Amino acid sequence: MASVATGATPSVHVLRGVVGALERGVAYRDAAAWERAAQATVAVFSARGTLLLGEPQVAEIVSLGRASAQRLLAVAAGAEATADDAIAAAVKGAARDREVMPDAVRSPNVVPGLGVTAVTSTGEPLCVGSRALMMREHISMASLENRLAELETMGRTVLLVSVAGKLIGFIALQDGLRPGARAAVQHLLDAGVEPVLMSGDARETCEAIARSLDIEHVRPEVLPADRAQEIKSMAESGATVAMVGRLGQDESALSAADVAVVLEGAGSSVGDWSVTLASDDVRDAAGALVAARRARLHARMAIILGLAPGVASALAIAFGLLPPAYAPLAVLISAVGTHLHLRAADPSQHDGATA
């Protein structure tokens, strides 16, 4: 009787957890995915669109030399005209709000994770993007180093603009935290899962965002094409890595993770990913990992409760401390203990963090 109850307990916990998760819009691919989620030791978040709103706004436009702020914004908006990322949308929106006509740039070339190169309407080489892009194009940033460092420690993304090989200024953008981001991070920390922030932003920007969320570990300046390898490197160091992200922008990193947690993945095939969420609430992502982890712990505790009385009574009988007639009582205690644990530990309850 005790052995049957003990053996059934882990399956009951998993079943309860899976059913409860489905009721909350969280779908695990299968029992193996549930188990893998329970084993996750690290949860990696791509910054924009998961912990950040993914809706950066232009906070500051600074021109250098003879260039005006209007000219700076015009060439930047022209360069970003064909790009469809959040930074590009912010720049184009700023030009529209200020009634600045984007420059009719030619030959735009989007460099993923870095920025855009093009030719201005007057025939001059144009670069709009990150420090890394400027370094690649041999554009000196010496005159702005202190100001850039100041902005980055504020958690701002800085878009540098150069024309004809010289900086003409920069655009600083600020993104906000998603509702529940802090609660999600704390939920993971409380459960013993280490959150990691991965971003294409400069180290100072990434660390500033991480500090605001109480995240200790960051992976800054990681280009989209390099994120899958970054995930694999963490796994090779011994971590069981969960990646929280979105289809489209994070697919390569999700595919490389031990546990792929997809926000707003209801339209995709559940069989493609470990955990698929109907919502875009990052608290549900944290809850999916924590729920599996807790259910696994409860299952182990139930096994111990089921086995301990039997083992103790067998030892007591072997050493003559109890008569053999007490063996059936130990079996009964095991069964009752397991049953009470099942009633007390309900992993189907909502494990999402609160705001």
C-alpha positions in Angstrom: 0.0 0.0 0.0 2.7 2.4 1.0 4.8 1.6 -2.1 1.8 2.3 -4.4 1.1 5.6 -2.7 4.7 6.6 -2.8 5.2 5.7 -6.4 2.0 7.5 -7.5 2.9 10.7 -5.6 5.3 12.3 -8.1 2.9 11.7 -11.0 0.1 13.3 -9.0 2.2 16.4 -8.4 3.2 16.7 -12.0 -0.4 16.2 -13.2 -1.7 18.8 -10.7 1.0 21.2 -11.8 0.4 20.8 -15.5 -3.3 21.1 -15.3 -3.0 24.2 -13.0 -0.5 25.8 -15.4 -2.9 25.3 -18.4 -5.6 27.1 -16.5 -3.2 30.0 -16.2 -2.3 30.0 -19.9 1.1 28.2 -19.3 1.7 25.1 -21.5 4.6 22.7 -20.9 5.5 20.7 -24.0 5.6 17.4 -22.1 6.6 15.8 -18.7 10.3 16.0 -19.7 9.9 19.7 -20.3 8.3 20.1 -16.9 11.2 18.2 -15.3 13.7 20.3 -17.1 12.0 23.5 -16.0 12.2 22.2 -12.5 16.0 21.8 -12.9 16.7 25.3 -14.2 19.4 27.1 -12.2 19.7 30.1 -14.4 17.0 32.2 -16.2 18.3 34.5 -19.0 16.3 37.5 -20.1 16.9 39.5 -23.2 16.5 43.0 -21.9 14.2 44.7 -24.5 10.6 43.3 -24.6 10.9 41.1 -21.6 12.1 43.0 -18.5 12.0 46.3 -20.4 8.9 47.6 -22.1 10.5 47.5 -25.5 9.2 51.0 -26.2 12.2 53.3 -25.8 11.6 57.0 -26.0 14.1 59.8 -27.1 15.2 61.5 -24.0 17.9 63.8 -25.4 19.3 64.9 -28.7 22.8 66.5 -28.6 24.5 67.9 -31.7 28.2 68.7 -32.1 30.1 71.3 -34.0 28.1 73.0 -36.8 25.4 70.3 -37.1 22.0 71.3 -35.7 19.8 69.0 -33.7 17.3 69.1 -36.5 19.9 68.0 -39.0 21.1 65.2 -36.6 17.6 63.9 -36.2 16.8 64.1 -40.0 19.8 62.0 -41.0 19.2 59.5 -38.2 15.5 59.1 -39.1 16.4 58.7 -42.7 18.9 56.0 -41.9 16.4 54.2 -39.7 13.6 54.5 -42.3 13.8 50.8 -43.4 14.6 49.4 -39.9 11.8 47.8 -37.9 13.2 47.5 -34.4 12.2 49.5 -31.3 15.1 51.9 -31.5 14.3 52.8 -35.1 10.6 53.3 -34.2 11.6 55.7 -31.4 13.9 57.8 -33.7 11.3 57.9 -36.4 8.6 58.8 -33.9 10.8 61.7 -32.5 11.2 63.1 -36.0 7.5 62.9 -36.6 6.7 64.6 -33.3 9.1 67.4 -34.0 8.0 67.8 -37.6 11.5 67.0 -38.9 11.6 65.6 -42.4 13.8 62.5 -42.6 16.8 62.9 -44.9 16.4 61.0 -48.2 19.4 58.7 -47.5 20.6 56.2 -50.1 21.9 52.6 -49.8 20.9 52.0 -46.2 22.4 48.8 -44.7 21.1 47.5 -41.4 23.9 45.9 -39.3 22.0 43.7 -36.8 22.6 44.7 -33.3 24.9 47.6 -34.3 23.0 50.1 -36.3 22.8 51.4 -39.9 25.2 52.6 -42.5 24.0 54.7 -45.5 24.8 57.7 -47.7 23.2 61.0 -47.0 21.2 62.9 -49.7 24.3 65.0 -50.2 26.5 62.0 -50.9 28.3 61.7 -47.5 28.9 58.4 -45.7 26.5 58.1 -42.7 26.6 55.9 -39.7 23.9 55.7 -37.0 24.4 53.2 -34.2 26.3 51.9 -31.2 29.9 52.4 -30.0 30.7 49.1 -31.7 29.6 50.4 -35.1 31.6 53.5 -34.7 34.7 51.5 -33.8 34.1 49.2 -36.8 33.9 52.3 -39.1 36.9 53.9 -37.4 35.0 56.9 -36.0 36.6 58.6 -33.1 34.5 59.0 -30.0 37.1 60.6 -27.7 35.4 63.9 -27.3 32.2 62.2 -26.0 33.6 59.5 -23.7 32.8 61.1 -20.4 29.3 62.1 -21.5 28.6 58.7 -23.0 29.7 57.0 -19.7 27.4 59.3 -17.7 24.3 58.5 -19.9 25.0 54.8 -19.9 25.2 54.7 -16.1 21.7 56.1 -16.2 20.6 53.0 -18.1 20.2 54.9 -21.4 20.9 53.6 -24.8 23.0 56.0 -26.9 22.7 56.2 -30.7 25.8 57.8 -32.2 25.6 59.7 -35.5 28.5 60.3 -37.8 28.7 62.0 -41.2 31.7 61.9 -43.5 33.7 60.1 -40.8 33.1 62.5 -38.0 30.6 62.5 -35.1 27.9 65.1 -35.4 26.1 64.1 -32.2 24.0 61.5 -30.5 20.5 60.5 -29.5 19.9 59.1 -26.0 17.0 56.8 -25.4 15.3 55.6 -22.3 13.2 52.4 -21.9 11.0 51.7 -18.9 10.7 48.5 -16.9 7.8 46.2 -17.7 5.1 45.9 -15.0 6.0 43.1 -12.6 9.6 42.9 -13.8 11.0 43.4 -10.3 8.5 40.9 -8.8 9.5 38.3 -11.4 13.2 38.6 -10.7 12.6 38.4 -6.9 10.4 35.3 -7.4 13.2 33.6 -9.1 15.8 34.6 -6.6 13.6 33.4 -3.7 13.3 30.0 -5.5 17.1 29.7 -6.0 17.1 30.5 -9.7 19.7 33.0 -10.8 18.4 35.7 -13.2 20.8 36.9 -15.9 20.3 40.0 -18.1 21.6 39.7 -21.7 21.6 42.8 -23.9 23.3 44.3 -26.9 23.7 47.6 -25.0 27.0 48.8 -23.5 28.1 47.2 -20.3 27.4 50.4 -18.2 23.8 50.6 -19.6 23.2 46.9 -19.0 24.6 47.0 -15.5 22.4 50.1 -14.7 19.3 48.2 -15.8 20.3 45.1 -13.8 20.9 47.2 -10.7 17.4 48.6 -10.9 16.1 44.9 -10.9 18.5 43.5 -8.3 20.1 41.3 -11.0 23.7 40.6 -10.2 24.9 38.9 -13.5 24.8 40.5 -16.9 25.9 39.6 -20.4 26.3 43.0 -22.2 27.2 43.8 -25.8 25.9 40.5 -27.1 24.8 40.8 -30.7 21.7 38.8 -31.8 23.8 36.5 -33.9 26.0 35.6 -30.9 23.2 35.0 -28.3 22.8 31.3 -29.0 26.5 30.7 -28.4 26.3 32.8 -25.2 23.5 30.5 -24.0 25.6 27.4 -24.9 28.6 28.8 -23.0 26.6 29.1 -19.8 25.3 25.6 -20.2 28.8 24.3 -20.7 29.8 25.9 -17.4 27.4 23.5 -15.7 24.2 25.6 -15.5 20.8 24.4 -16.6 19.8 27.4 -18.6 16.2 28.7 -19.1 15.8 31.5 -21.7 12.8 33.8 -21.5 12.1 35.6 -24.7 9.9 36.3 -27.7 9.5 34.6 -31.1 11.2 36.6 -33.8 13.7 38.6 -31.8 15.0 35.7 -29.5 14.5 32.5 -31.4 18.1 31.5 -31.8 18.8 31.9 -28.1 15.6 30.1 -27.2 16.6 27.2 -29.4 19.9 26.9 -27.7 18.5 26.9 -24.1 17.8 23.8 -22.0 14.4 25.4 -21.2 12.8 27.8 -23.7 10.1 30.0 -22.1 8.2 31.8 -24.9 6.2 34.9 -24.1 3.0 35.3 -26.1 3.6 32.1 -27.8 -0.1 31.0 -28.0 0.0 31.1 -31.8 3.0 28.8 -32.1 3.2 25.1 -31.9 3.6 24.0 -28.2 5.8 21.1 -29.4 8.4 23.6 -30.5 9.2 25.1 -27.1 9.6 23.8 -23.5 7.1 26.3 -22.0 4.7 28.5 -24.0 2.8 31.4 -22.3 -0.4 32.9 -23.6 0.4 36.2 -21.9 3.4 38.6 -22.2 3.6 38.9 -18.4 7.1 38.1 -17.3 5.8 37.1 -13.9 4.1 34.2 -15.6 7.5 33.2 -17.0 9.0 33.2 -13.6 6.0 31.4 -12.2 6.3 28.6 -14.8 9.9 27.8 -13.6 9.1 28.2 -9.9 6.0 26.1 -10.1 7.8 23.2 -11.6 10.7 23.5 -9.1 8.3 23.5 -6.1 6.3 20.5 -7.5 9.5 18.6 -7.8 10.5 19.4 -4.3 7.1 18.3 -3.0 7.3 15.1 -4.9 10.6 14.3 -3.3 9.3 15.2 0.2 6.3 12.9 -0.4 8.6 10.0 -1.3 10.6 10.5 1.9 7.4 10.7 3.9 6.2 7.5 2.3 9.4 5.5 2.8 10.7 6.8 6.1 8.2 5.0 8.5 8.7 1.7 6.7 12.5 2.0 6.8 12.5 3.1 10.4 10.2 0.2 11.5 12.3 -2.3 9.5 15.4 -1.2 11.3 13.6 -1.2 14.7 12.3 -4.7 14.1 15.8 -5.9 12.9 17.4 -4.6 16.1 14.7 -6.0 18.3 13.3 -2.6 19.3 9.8 -3.4 18.0 7.9 -6.7 17.6 7.1 -7.7 13.9 3.5 -7.2 14.6 4.1 -3.4 14.3 5.1 -3.6 10.6 1.5 -3.1 9.3 1.2 0.0 11.4 4.3 1.5 9.7 2.7 0.8 6.3 -0.5 2.6 7.5 1.5 5.6 8.8 3.3 5.8 5.4 0.1 5.9 3.5 -1.5 8.4 5.8 1.6 10.7 5.7 1.7 10.6 1.9 -2.0 11.4 1.6 -1.8 14.3 4.0 1.2 15.7 2.1 -0.8 15.5 -1.2 -3.6 17.5 0.4 -1.3 20.1 1.9 1.0 20.6 -1.1 -0.9 21.8 -4.0 1.4 22.8 -6.9 -1.5 23.8 -9.1 -2.0 27.0 -7.2 -0.9 30.2 -9.0 2.9 30.6 -8.6 3.1 33.9 -10.5 4.8 36.7 -8.6 2.7 39.6 -7.5 3.5 43.1 -8.6 
